[in-house]
């Protein structure tokens, strides 16, 4: 059972990254100029918070970073065979 922990962590990372991309797309559309907003929240990216005024949830890059951390962490654990 412990051998599946890295796979589970990697899967969670992939799911979170997909969710972050969908959330980003819903907030910014497919504007390639705003792709940096996937990972940062400065400049034009702060405008995503305006969605809260209208009852929506502004994009937050924290989901992206947690997903990326899980993906990398799960992959490293698998390669190092820690579990």
N, C-alpha and C positions, 0 to 999 in steps of 0.2 A: 504494500500500500504506500509506503513512504517513497518508493521509486516514482510514483505518479505525481508527487508534489511539484517538481519542476514543470511538468507538462501542464498541470492545473494553473500554476502561476503564469506561464506563457499564454495559455488560453485566455485567462482573465485580462492580461495585457492587450491581446489582440481585440477582445470585445470592447475594452475601454477605448482603445485607439479608434475603432470603427465608430463608436458612439460619439467620440470627440469630433471626428471628421463630419459626421452627420449634423451634430449640433452647430459646428462652425459653418457648414453649408447653409443651414437654416437661418443663421444670423447674417452671414455676409454674401450668400450666393456663391456662384463659382467664379468670383473675381480673383484672378491669380495675383493681383497686386496685394490682396489681403491675406495671402497664404501664411505670411509671417505671424498672423494673429492666432494661428494654431498653437503657438508656443509662447507668445508674449502678450502683455496687456499694456501697451503704451501707445502714445500717438493716436492714430485713427482707430486703433483696436479698442480704446477706451469707450468709443461711441457705442459699442455693443451693449453697454450697461443701460443705455437709454431704453432698451426693450422692457426694463423693469417698470418704467413709467406707464407703459401700456399693458401691463399685466403679464408680460412674458418674462423669460429668464435670459438675461444677457449671457453671452458666451464667456466661459471662464477657462483659461488654459490649464488649470490645475488637473482636470480630467485627462488631458493629453499627457501631461508629465507623469501622472500616476500610471497610466497605461504603458507609457514608454519604459518606465522603471520596472514594471512587472514583466514586460516582454524581455528586456535585457537581463533582469535578475533571474528569470526562469531559464533563459538560454545559458547563462553562466553556470547556474546550478547543475544543469544537465551536462554541460561540457566538463565540469570539474568532478562530476559524479559524487557530489556531496550527499545527495539523498538517493 
